[in-house]
Amino acid sequence: MLFEFDLRTDSENFHNITSKVREAVEKSKVKNGICTIYCPHTTAGITINEAADPDVVRDMMFALDKFFPDMREFRHYEGNSTAHIKSSIIGTSENIIIKDGQLVLGTWQGIYFTEFDGPRHRRFFVNIINENDEIKL
């Protein structure tokens, strides 16, 4: 079962989308299976990390900016090579187990849509597969 969500982002930031993903799992009525969250953008990503302390995501963005600064040697004409690099480092998807109708996340974990080139109108997808579904190749 596939769900699509729209998201307005500000500049670089981590957007907590955990509640949207949980909403999709609930609507799917899947009790046990796999949930995939996917971002179809080359300057954004999906990651799982601590959601209890907002300083964690601030520190992560700070570190990404330090390790991957904008450099005048970059040749990409749009000027957002750093955003492309950060997206590749973070990745564009995550898989989470569904057990008893709930996402199997750690106590402090949250799911984040990471924006590296905003503000933008973005979207992300949540695909839910029931453990009993036959996968056809």
Secondary structure, 3 states (H helix, E strand, C coil): CEEEEEEEECCCEEEECHHHHHHHHHHHCCCCEEEEEECCCCCEEEEEEECCCHHHHHHHHHHHHHHCCCCCCCCCCCCCHHHHHHHHHHCCEEEEEEECCEECCCCCEEEEEEECCCCEEEEEEEEEEECCCCCCC
